[in-house]
Amino acid sequence: MAIELYNDGEHICLMFEDLVDDTAGAVQANQFLIVTGGEGALIDPAGNMTYSSLLMAMSRYFPARELKYILASHQDPDIVASLNKWMVSSNCKLVVSKLWGRFVPHFCSAGNLDGRIIPVPDEGMNIMLGGTRIKAVPAHFLHAEGNFHFYDERSKILFSGDLGASLVHHEAVARPITTAAEVREHIACMEGFHRRYMVSNKACRLWAAMACEMDIAWLVPQHGRSFKGREAIGAFIDWIERLECGIDLFTGQHYCVPA
């Protein structure tokens, strides 16, 4: 069942949050579909365990064979491991960091990605979808070397990949966080993941400075609950800006040959 994040009658943003749950033995993951001006794009469609369910769920809103893009925040299996199936079932192109353009073909049969990768430069780029501009926003090292978030200018939704991810049961995902108090309570569900998977506080601070300049109505990560409204988004940015993580926490004790 899709959750409508935005719908003005012409432009629709949907989230599919229940295709992978705790019983599947894999981390919960959200998939996203934007439909506008007769064109469609999937964001982070995930792996093989979601493909059939996502194909059926999205068919109520847009035919998979007519997809224009798959937008991949980075290269992880929970992002694009199902890539080969989407390449076979549609004529879409893959938008992904230039760093991963020669790696993601390993998910596919030989030739299926030939001429179908749009490499995103480090500085990001604009992607036109049905007359609407989707911005590939730099989020390098949060957590992948080449990492992008996708900002939909019309809905003002920032699809933030692993940044903001939380480890919660899929039944909780439909409830967005809307206050600073909720963010503070929610930190317990985010902190362990972010401290290990985000690379450094410098990357967090650079992203936070950029995000403060953006008009974000809703920040929606690929895992867990989202952050809706100025108060919650501001509180999340404040937390990320101060977070020590990744190599900030590592010492020589983490680089020892096992006895």
N, C-alpha and C positions, 0 to 999 in steps of 0.2 A: 504494500500500500504506500503510495507516494504522499509525502507531506509537501504542501504548497508553501514555498518560502515567499513567492511573489507572483502576482497575477493581475495585470492591468487590462486584461482582455485581449492583448496582442503579444505581450511578452510574459513568459512563464518560466519560473525557476522552481525545480522540483528536487526533493531529497528523498532517497530511498535508504532507510536506516536499518531495516530489519531483515536484510537478506543474509547476513552473517550474525549469529549470536553466540553466546557462551558455549552452547551445547555442540557447536561445530568444531571446537578445539582450536579456533583461530580468533584473533582479535576482532572485535566489532569494527565495522567499517561503513562509512556513508558514501553513497554514490550520488552524482548530481546530473541533472539534465536541464539545459537551457533551450527553450524553443522560442524563436522570434522571427518574424518576417518570412515564415515558411522554411526556415532552416533550423537545424538542431545540432547541439554539441553535448557530448558527455564529458564530465570532468571526473578523472580518477575512477575508471569503471571497475577496478579491482581484478581479482583473479578468476580462475576457472570455476571455483565453487559458487560464484555469484552470477556467472554469465547467463545461464538459462533463465534464472529467476528475474534478472534485470531485463533481459530481452523481452520477456512476457510483460513485466510491469510497465516498461516504458512504451510498449506498443499501444497502450490506451491514449497516449499523448503524441507520439511521433513514431513513424516507421523506421526501424533500425537501418534498413537498406538505404535510406535517404540521409543518414547522418553526414554532416559536412566535416566535423572535426571530432577527434578525441583530444582533450586537453589533459596532459599529464604533468602533475606538479614535480615529479621526479621519476625514478626508475624502479622503485621497489616492487616486489611481487604483489603486494596488496594494492598497488596503483595500476599496473598494466600487465599482469601475468596472463590475462585473457586476451591480450592484444591480437594474437593470430586469428582468433575466432571473429573478432570485430573486423579485421581486415578482409576476411573471407565473406562475411555477411553484408558488407557495405563497401562503398567506394570512398569512405572518409579518409582524411589525412590526419596524421599524428602531429600534434604540436608539443614539443618537448625541448628541454635545454640542449644546446649544441653539444654539451659535454656527453650527453647520453645517446646522441644520434647513431653512433656505431656500436652501441651496446644493446639497445632495445631490440634490434633485429634477432638477437638470440632467443627471444620469445616466439619467433615466427618461423614458418617454413621458408625455405629459400625463395627469394624473389617477391614475397608478399608485401614487403615494405618499399620496394623499388620505386623511387620518385614520389613517395607518399609521406615523407617526413619533412615537417617545417621546423628547422632548427631555430631556437630562440637565443639571441645573443645575450651576453651577460647583463647588459643594460635593460633588458626587457623589450617588449614590443606591443603594438596594438593589433588586435585580431578582429576583423569585421565579421559579424554574424547577423544576417538578416537586417542590415542597416544599423545595428547596435555595435558599439565598440566594447570589446572585452580586453582588458589590459593584463598582460603577463607581467606581474610585478616582482622584481628581484627579492628573493628570500634565501640567498645563498648560505649554505652551512646550517640551515634550519629545517632538516638536518643534513640534506644531501649537498654535495659540492656545487652542483648545478640544480637549483631549486627555485620554483616560481609559484607564486600565488596568483589567482585569477580574480580580477575585480570587474564586476559587471556594472558599467556606468549607469545603466537605466534603473536597476533595482538597488544600487549602492550596496550590494552584497560582496564581501570579500571571502572567497573560498580559500581557506588558509592552510590547506594540506595538513601536515603533522603539527603545525604550530597551533597551540590551543587544544590539542588532543587530550582526551581524558579516558580513563579505563573504567567504564560504567556498563551496566547491563543495557541492552538495546532498548528496553522499555522506558528508560529514563531519557533517551536521546531526544524525544519529541518535545521536551520541555526546555525552552531556551532560558538562559540565565539573564536576568534583567536588572539586577542591582549590584552595587559594590559589595554589600554584605554577602550575597550569594556567591560572588567571585571568591571572597575570602574563605567561605566554607568549602568551595569547590577545589581550592588549591590542593587539598589532600589527594584528590583524584588525578591531578595533573603533575604534581611535583616530581615524583619518582621518574616518570617518563621523560619529562623535560630535562631534568638534571643529567640523565644519561644520554639521551638521543640528540639534544641540541649541542652544538659544538663548543660555543664559548659565549661569555657575556658580551664580548665585543660585537659579535654577530647579532645578538639580541638587542643591544643598544642602537646599532645602525638601523635595524628593522623598525624599532619603536619610534625613532626620530622620523622616519619616512611615514609610518602609519599615522602619526599625529597630524600630518599635513593632509591626510586623505579624509574624504567625506564618507565614512563607513556607517551604514545603518544596521548592518548585521554581519558578524564575523562567524563563519561556519567552518569548523575544521573537518577533517576526514574521519576522525574518530571521536565519538562521544558527543557531549552537549555543546550547543552554540551560545554565542554572546550577542544579545540584541539590545540596541539602544545605546545612547551616548554614555550613560553612567557605567554600565557593565563593560563596554568595550574600553572605556578609559581606564577602569580599574584593572582590566586584564593587561593592557599595554604598560601600565605602571609596574605591575608584577614582573612582566617579562623584562622590562628595562633593567631591573635590579637583580635578576636571577643569575646566580653563579651556576655554571653547568659545564659538562663536557671536560675539556682539558683544563678548565679552571680548578677542577677538583682532583685531577690526577697528580700523582707524585711518582718518584722512582720506585715506590713499592708496587706500583701497578705494572711495572716493566721488569719483572724478574723471571728468570728461567725456572720453571717448575722443578722442584727437588725430585 
